[in-house]
Amino acid sequence: MILDGTLAASVQAAAQALQRGELLGLPTETVYGLAADADNDAAVAQIFTAKGRPPNHPLIVHVADSGAITRYAREVPLFAQQLIDAFWPGPLTLILPRLPQAARASTGGQDSVGLRCPSHPVAHAVLAACRQLQPPVWGVSAPSANKFGRVSPTTAAHVADEFGDTLLVLDGGACEVGIESTIVDCTRGVPVLLRPGAITRDDIERACGQRPLSKEELQENTPRASGTLLAHYAPNAQVRLMDARQLQAGLDVLGADARNLAVYHRTPLRTASRAVTLRAMPADAAATARELFGALRDFDEVGARLIWIETPPDTPDWEGVRDRLLRAAAAG
């Protein structure tokens, strides 16, 4: 059931549902989350069951503000605090050392916890309302509201399509960012980028004075984090990344006989087949991120079995989009 997220009564009803241990489709600025009380182990277990998600794959805990950090983390390094000051509320998740009894079911058996403060007004209203309840709900675990490994939802309708009418969903409109948050590991003494997103490496360096390492550069084990498996974010159709020359050559070879093919491209292309779905990719990374998951879902809707995508530029602003597309292609 979809509730209008602009109504105070709907926000209160959503907070009370979380307090009762129920699941909730929660809008954020990145994607819609499948939310539960982070400190209710039974409620969190429902997330893993509903998504078909491995129980050792950790969830991100969403909080109303930085004041809730002390409920979950035992330490906040200086550079992590600088990132909090610069980007919270917003699409940034920080991996911090976890307090022993905090959010155990949400962290996949690790001694660290991922924390984020979303900027979406509906998400913020729900988290604030949760804090006012007796007993309060201090944090909400909310991975993307889709089956594990599939395309993330960016509208309330996407969530309803995924889980049906039995799930309570707050409608907060289309997500402004469109891809999941940037994840920075703050447990190693230096910032380590585990998942790129709208907040780039350059943004992180400007905020804390340190350029984040890649986990490969650290050459030691880093915490498991959401959305970092090799294959992820996949539509039903098989995804292949290609450069513009390869795309045009493929279309020329298939000619008028091409069927069940969708092409998401930056460079103008031509095709002799009316059965090919061509969709132009926006020129800038932020606009592409905003529509990316919706575009993949649309290609599935029109019956595409193959999705050819022009590989985006290898520049910092496109890193989040490239990451999602590489993982979607790896699932094929």
Buried (B, 14 or more C-beta within 10 A) or exposed (E): EBBEBBEEEBBBBBBBBBBEBBBBBBBBBBBBBBBBBBBBBEBBBBBBEBBEBEEEBBBBBBBBBBEBBEBBBBEBBEBBBBBBEBBBBBBBBBBBBBBEEBBBBBBBEBEBBBBBBBBBBBBBBBBEBBBEEEEBBBBBBBBBBBEBBBBBBBBBBBBBEBBEEEBBBBBBBBBBBBBBBBBBBBBBEBBBBBBBBBBBBEBBBEBBEEEBBEBEEEEEEBBBBBBBBEEBBBBBBBBBBBEBEBBBEBBEEBEEEBEEBBBBBBEEBEBEBEBBBBBEBBEEBBEBBBBBBBBBBBBBEEEBEBBBBBBBEEEBBBBBBBBBBBBBBBBE
